[in-house]
Amino acid sequence: VRNTFALNNNAHLIIKPGTTIYFEENAKLDALRGKKTIKGTPDSMIVFTKTDWESGSINSFGTNKMSTISYAQFRDLGHIGFAIFEKGEGGNYENCNCKNR
């Protein structure tokens, strides 16, 4: 993700097991509209991480009540600004974790 990746109301983003999503500095994934299905497996997690930058932030990772995120890892984002936020009732997170090297 290089800049802003936003879904419209009728969109459905599907991310399959084993996928790694790289965020460049100040990138944004905005799925407050539409539906997001991010379902990894115990043996093939989905990873959200940064490209090779040391400062700045990933602005947001937004979800809504139609979102399901399972077996996902948010990696190497601990000292960098990173926000997961929900709108309304929020999404469903299962077996997700945050990990720094």
Residue, then its C-alpha position, 0 to 999 in steps of 0.5 A: v500500500r503506497n498511499t490511500f487504499a479505500l473501499n467504496n460502499n459496495a466493495h468486498l476486499i478479500i485477502k487470502p491466507g499467506t498474503t503479506i501486505y506491505f505499507e509504505e510510510n504514511a500509507k492508509l488502508d481504509a475499509l470503513r465502507g464496504k466489506k473486508t474478509i481477511k482470513g488466514t489459517p493457523d499455518s498460513m497467517i496474513v501479515f501486515t507490515k511496513t516497507d523499509w522505513e524507520s519513522g513516520s506512521i501507517n495512518s489507519f487500518g479501519t474496519n466496520k461491522m461487516s469485517t472479519i479478520s482472523y489469523a492475521q499478524f501486525r508485524d514490526l509496527g510497535h514503535i511506529g504510529f499505527a491505529i486500528f479503529e472501528k466504526g459503529e459496531g466494529g469488526n470481528y477479530e479472531n486469533c490476531n496478534c502484534k509482533n515486533r522483531 
